[in-house]
């Protein structure tokens, strides 16, 4: 089995959590003509004037020499396939092939690669049932992606607490199931063991879920200070996530500068494009939002990917905000059909139940609300992060079950998370229940977290409007 370099191990720590925390977004680094790269660099330089110096990527030479990651992975797959042609019972080579398939799944967002990775890992373990950490980690990551966190954690424990990837899996699995204290302990252990770009970014995400904003920013600064040339994918992810953090605090200039910096590192990077589209939607720049969503679609070259539904849903919101109800409905219907098809294809799919529930709640018909509530009552049995709980509270509210919605919002608030939309929802629920003092406090808290959280922001997020 090919031994990972120290740099590859560091990059993997940040890569795997994306299977859970955010929509499935791949990354392909493309060799661009020098003249196009020059244009992109100049465009980024213009937009990076507002970028905090701590967040700039300083290894410009590595950008000029980026390989095409997809081609590199294809070569890696071919390498291990050739080895297996010579010795088909090599469990180590089969585990390495499974890892390469999983890399390709992340790079393209195409679900078929996940299935190939799983099959290869299972066969690897059949051929080599002992001390096969590589295959166990692949199966753990796929289990996590399917929201089977019990299995993911069990497999991570089999790999052992001395393995950085296994610790990272503990962080993300605990975070997804609402066990924030356990996630924090694992993140601290990971940073103490290997304080690099990936581990510090993971800890920042845990701290964000606890509302520890100052420490979040400190972690991101340390993460970027610790980055190394060659970690371009991880560097783009970190800046995209920090851009999302700033956007959620209403600091749009810094958010946009970070997301543009991510695109300078990885042109057409889907995660940055989606966050930019969300940001432009929030600001009422609907044409720009459509442009970014379109770039995500163009990125896949027409192949079905695991972030297609995110784009369809985002475009539906844009059309609705533009007053085009017909196109909005068509896009939501398309997104719904895709989500239902993905669920029907396999009982072990990649957990789009929450996405489907949110889309149904946006549609708002009584039968859709009833189905959304049923979906979320099942989802929270396996996943209890703040976004999942907020979706459950939304479903309870839409169903008129305000007391239950209020209890769910209480669980969210107890985590310490600072999210303007969630506090606004808590305020709306409290207002409906006649808790006027609590309601005003929640609305004020929402405004404190994000001073720009206005009617347009609430419309973009499907929230009603109340006077503070």
N, C-alpha and C positions, 0 to 999 in steps of 0.2 A: 504493500500500500504506500502510495506517495506520502511522505511526511510533510505536514503543513509547516510553512515558515512561521516565524513569530508574528510577522505582519499579517498573514492570512488569518491566524487565530484571532488577532485583535480586531480585524475587520468583521469576522463572522459574528462576534458578540453583539454588535449593533444590528447586523443584517437579520438575524432570526426573529427578533421581536416584532418586526414589521408584519409577520404573518398573522399577528393578533391585534396589535394596537391600532393599526391603520388599515385602510383598504389594501388589497393585494396590488402592490405597485412594483413592477420590475425596473431594472436599470440596465440599459445598454449604452456603453460609451462608444461613440462613433469617431473614427478618424475623419476629421473634416479637412477640406482643402484649406491651405494656409490663408487664402484671401478671405474665405468665409469665417475662419477662426478670428482673423484680424477684425472683421466687422463685428462679430459677437463680442470680442474683448472690448472694443470701443464702446459698444452699446452698454455693456456691463459697467464700464468705467464711468459712463455718464450717470447710470442709476446708482452706483455705489458711493457717490459723493456723500450720501446721507448715512452710509453704513458705519457703525461703530468699528473703530480700528481693531478691537479685540476679535471681531468676527470675520475679518478678511482672511482669505486663503492666500498664503504667501509663497506657495511652491509653484509659481507660474510655469517653470520649466517642465514640470511633470504633466501639465495640461497639453503642452505642444506635442508630447510623445505618447499620449494615451493610446493603448491598443483598443481594438474592437472587442469588447468583452464577450459578446455573443460568439464571435468566431473563436476566441480563445477557449470558451467552454466547449464548443463543438470539437475542437482539437483534443481537449481533455477527455471528452466522452469517447472519441475514436481511439485514443491511447489505451484506455482501460478495456474497451471492447476488443482491441487487438490482443491484449494480455489474456483476456478471458477466452479468446479463440484458441490460445495455446493451452491454457489450464482452466477449464470451465468450472472447476470446483474450488477455485481460490476465493475463500470468503473475504479476504482483505481487499482484493481487487474488486470484488462485487460491491463491497461497502463503499469503496472509493467511487465506483460508477454511480451508486445511489446518491452519493453526495454531489456528484457532477450533475445528475439529473435535477436535483433540488436547486442547484445554482441556476440551471437553465429555467426552471419554473419561476424563480425570483426575477430572472432577467427579462422574461417575456410576458409573465402574467398568464400564461396558457396552462389550464388545469391539467392537461394530459401529461405534462412532465411530472406533476406531483404523483400521479398514479404510477408512472414508470419508476420514480424514486422509491415509492413504497414497495412495489413488487421486488425491486432489486435488493432493498434492505432486508425484506423478509427472507428471500432466498439466501442472502449472505449469512443470516443468522442460522438458517437450516444447515448450511455448509460449515459454519464456524460458530457454534453455539456459546463458546466461552471467550471472554475478554474481547468482545467485538463492539467496542465503544462507538466506532463510526456508524455502524448500522443502527445501533440503539438510538443514537442522537438524531438520525434521519427520521426514524419512526416517532420519536418524541416530538420533533418539530411538526411533523404532519398531524399527529394527534392534537397538538396545541392549535394548529390551524383549523382543525375541525371542532374546536371547542371541547375536546375530550381532555380536560385539564387533569383529571384523576390519572389517566393513562400517561399523559405527558410527565407529570411529576413522578410517577412510579418509575418510568424509564429513566428519568434524570437521576433518580436516586441510585438506580442500577449502574449508571455510568460512574457516579461517585462525586463527592463534594470537592475533590481536588481538580475537577475539570471545569474550565471557565465557561464553556458552552452550557454545561449542565446547570451551573449556578445562574446563568442568564435565563435559562428556561424557568427556573424557580421564580425569578423576579417577575417575568411576564405572566406566568400562570397564576401566581398569587395576586398580581395586580388585576388580572381579568376576573378573578373570582371574588374580588372585594376584600381580600385579606391584605390590607395595606401594610399592617405592621410586619407581617411575614415577608412581604415584598421589600420593605425597607431594610430589614435585617439581611436579606440575601443581596440586595444592592450594595449595602455597606461592605459585606464580605467580598463581593466582587471587586469593588474599587480598592479595598485594602490589598487585594491580591494582585490586581493588574490595573493601575489607575491610568487608563488610556481613553481615547476618543469614544469607543463603544461603551465601556463600563460607566464612564461619567455621564454620558447621554442617557443611559438607562436609569441611573440614579436621579437625574434631573426629571425624568418622567414620573418617577415615584414621588419625588418631592412636589411636583406640580399637582399630583393627585391629593396631596396633603395640604395644599395651599401655602407652601413654604416658598413664596415667590423670590425672595432675595437669594435663597440658597439655590433655587433653580438657575438663576442667572449666573451665580458663582460657578455652578457645575458646568454650564455651557462654556463659560470663559476658560475654565481649566481644561475642558475637553478639547477646545480648539487650540489651546496652547500646547496640548500634548499630541496633536495630530501629526502624522508623518506623510511624506510624499508617497504616492501610491495608494493612499486611502481615499481616493476621490469620491467613490460611492458613499462611504460612511460620512465624509465631510459634507456632501450635498444633503444627506439625510438629516444630519444634525442641524444644519442651517434651515432646512425646511421646517423642522419641528420647532426650532426657536422662532422662526417667522410666524408660525401658527400661534405660538404663545403670545408674541407681541400683538398679533391681530386680535386675540381674545382680550387684550387689555386696552384696545382702542388705539394702539400706537402703530398706525398704518404705515407711516413713512419708513420706520425701522423694519417693520414686517416685510414690506415690499422690497426693500433693499436686500434683506437676507434671502428672500426667495429668488430674486434676480441673481444674487451671488451663487445660489445653488444651481441655477440654470447655466451660469458661466462655467461651472465645474462640470456639469453633465447636461449638455443641451437637450431640451425636450424631456427633461426628467419628469415623469408623470406626477409624483408626489408634490413637487413644487408647482407644477402647472395647475393641479387641482386646488391647492391652497390659494394660489393667485386668483383663480376663477372665483373661489368663495369670497375672497377679499374684495374683488371688483363688484361682485353681486351685492355685497354688504354696503358698498359705497354708491351703489346705483349706476355703476358703469357697466351696463348690460352688454353692450357690444364687445367690450374688452373681455368680459367674462366668457361670452360665447367663443371668442377667439381662443382663449386658453383651453376651454373644454374641447374644442375642435382639434387642437394640437395633440391632446391626449389620445383622441380617437385615431388621428393620423399616425401617431407613434406606433400603433399595433400593426399597421399595414393591412388592415381589414380582418385580421385574425381575431377570433373571440378571445377576450381576456377577462381576468377577474376584477378589473376596475371599470368595465363597460357600464355596469348599472349605476355606479357613482356618477359617471358622466351623464347618463340619461336622466337621472334624478335631478342633477344640478341644472341641466338645460331646461328641464320641465319647470323648475322654480323660476328661472330667468324669464321664460316665456310667460309664466303666470304674472310675474311682477311687471312685465311689459304690457299686460292686458290681453295677451293672445291666449285665450282659454282653450281654443281648439288645438293648437299645437302643444300646449302644456298637457292637455289630456292625452294626446297621442303619445307623447314622450313618456308619461307616467304609465300608460298602458304597455308600452314597449318594455319599460324597466320591470314592470310587474310580471309580464310574460317571461322575461329572461330569468328573473329570480325564481319563479315557480318552476320553470324548466330545470334550472340548476338543482333545485330541491328534489324534483321528481327523478332525475337521472340516477341519483344514488342516495340511499338512506344515510350514507356516511359522507355527505357533502361538506362544503366549507362554511357552514354556519351563517347563511344569509337570512336567518329568521328575523333578527332585529331589523335589518335593512328593509325587509318586506313589511314588517309591522309599521315602521316609520312612514313608508310610502303609502300604506293603507290609511294611516292617520291623516296624512296630507290630503288624501282624496276625500275623507270625511263623511262618506255615506254610512248610514247606521250599520249595514251589514259588514262594511269594511272595518268599522270601529270594533265591532264584536269579534271579528276574526283577529284583528291586531291585538286585542286584549288577551285572547286565547293563546296567541303566539308568544306574547311576552310573559305570560304566566308559566309557560313551559321554559322559556329562555332563562328566566332568573333562577331556575333550578340548577343551572350549570354555570351561569355567568352573572356576576353581581357588581360589575364596575359601575362608575357613576353614570356613564352614558346609557347603559342598559337599564339602570334603575330610573333614570329620567324618562326613558321611553315608556317604562311601565307606568310611571306617574301620569304621563301624558295620556296613555290609554285609559287609565282609571278616570281621569278628568273628563275625557271625551265621552265616557260611558256614564257620567254623572255620579260616580262613586268617589266623592270628594274626600271623605274621611280616610279612605284607603290611600288615595293619592297623597294626602297630607302626611301619613305615616311613612310612605316611601320617601318623600322629600326629606323627612327627618333623618332617615338613614343616610341619605346623601350628604346632608349638612354635617353630620357627625364625623365624616371623614376629614373635614377641614377644607375640602376643595373650594377654590374660588373660581366660579364660573357665572358670568353675568346672566346668561340665559336661564340657568338653573335657579338662581335666586329670584329671577323675575317670575318663573313658573311657580315657585314657592309662594311668592307674593300674591299671584293671581288666585291660587288655591285658597290661601288664607283669607283673601278678600271675599271669596264666594262663601266661605264658612263663617263669615261675620267677625273674623279676627282682625279688626282694622288696624290695631296697633302693631301686631306682628306683620301684617301686610305692608304697611308703610316702611317698617324696618327692612324688610326684604327688598322692596323696591329701591330704597336708598342704598342698600348694600350692592345691589346690581349696578347702580350708577357709580358707586365708588370703585368697583372693580373695573368697569369700562365706562368712562365718562361719555363716550360717543354712542352708548346703547340707546338709540332713538327709535322712533316708529318704523323707519325703514329697516333697521336691523331686526326689529321684532317681526316685521312682515317677512323678511328673508328667512327667518327661522320658524315661521308658522305660529308665532305667538300673538295673542290678542294685545290690545292696547288699553292701559289703565292709567288714570292720573295718579301721580305719587301722593 
